[in-house]
Amino acid sequence: MKKHDNLIAGQWVSHGNYQENRNPSDISDVIGLYSYGDAAAVDDAVAAAREALPAWAAATPQARHDVLEKTGRTLAERAEEIGRLLSREEGKTLAEGIGETMRAAQVFKFFAGEALRQAGELTPSVRPEIDVEITREPVGVVGLITPWNFPIAIPAWKTAPALAYGNCVVLKPADLTPGCAHVIAEILQESGCPDGVFNLVMGRGSTVGEAIVTHPGVDAVSFTGSAATGQHIAETCGRLRKKVQLEMGGKNPMVVLDDADLPTAVSGCLNGTFFSTGQRCTASSRLIVTEGIHDAFVEELAKQMLALKVGDALDPATQIGPVVDGKQLQSNLDYVELARQEAHEVIGGERLSLGKQGFYQAPALFLGTSNDMRINREEIFGPCGSIIKASGYEEALAVANDTEFGLSAGICTTSLKAARDFRRRAEAGMVMVNLPTAGVDYHVPFGGRKASSFGPREQGRYAAEFYTTVKTSYVFAG
Ligand code: NDP
């Protein structure tokens, strides 16, 4: 069984403590052994990053571009093989695994370009004979803590801007999915990333994650994961005065109005709610449907949901892969049980065996629910959607906004007036019109409001807000 080590100062370092990475489609399939580090490993990684920082911060835009561009190119060339690894360790379908790897490639290529496009501002002072120059500098050493649900895209969309803007990185991937992060580390190293600029320490959040967040040598922390862990990290970073960026959960609404095109609404909700096994922070979990279209919409969505093929992630016929692990599956099943008490009716949601040792669950639709139920307040993070009936647009909008989260919000309508109004009044960082709430571009900002996000946006040019710090210089030329 192949052993995988941590990358520190350009060296592959074993910290012992090899953990098995198992395939959720069939847990008898062991993907590899991964060495889990500890606080001492984080000390070494941060020391390496600090040592590498002055040279990388001063490196030419061309040097940074070349590393990122080659990394992106290699990811694209190896997308099939890496996508297969991703599907094996996370459980999303092979098409989704390859698609996500291509997304990571595009992210690296985008930020290769951004490395060349950095610019400042030159402006006259309000005082005579003085020029004012505004420039951006790297933040320093950044700690990146990533979840299991996008095991290559999220490490990519944090690492690429960090490196493009001259920072050094210590990455801790999710305990459940170290494989894809290890591949990124290998490719960055092969692509000429200088020693210590990018460091990988695998391990548990409670040890490695905590050590990164509290380390005095880490200047900023970017985190994606649960709201509870995010809150804890924000409090620690606030106390230590570290820059922090959090992307957390969602309870994303999809409003379907009477005038919606039914096939568009059904396919958008099918995709947004169930694809990637519902394990997306942007998944549509509250389907808010107005009275006139309600019955036809529910009938068609239930029919198409029941026809979805759940199976092994690597089977080309599979549309919904397994849940990521037994703990998440049990949590989903508990929510289905809760829905049996709260909702008028539950369709699907049962555990499936499929003759394999995998964590399979049938997608679930909860009918006749109201927005105050726990199933509509808490993030489930599984293939489950609730139907909430609304009398009309204003009520649907109010229900959509009545949540502690604010990541993505969607509307299906043929009314330009309703779509325009929703775009303006939806309390979410991202709004989708006649599109699933999940599925975003890589060159524009990603993030939300309220309990979903904290700090500057990720992705696109807006990533510079987090990964750089602004300097204002005054020059007297008299
Ligand atoms: P966590 O928030 O616990 O994990 C996210 C990352 O943070 C992981 O790398 C984790 O490490 C790490 N971490 C955990 N505790 C700490 C800590 N004290 N300090 C620093 N880092 C830490 O989420 P889970 O993976 O446990 O998933 C639980 C729930 O979170 C899901 O059911 C879902 O609702 C939500 N979630 C939301 C995501 C999103 O995209 N918004 C993504 C993933 C989960 P480790 O690998 O050891 O757990």
Residues whose N, C-alpha, C, O or C-beta is under 5 A from the ligand:
A	BS01	NDP	I145 T146 P147 W148 N149 K172 P173 A174 D175 L176 G203 R204 G205 S206 G209 E210 T224 G225 S226 T229 E247 M248 G249 C281 E379 I380 F381
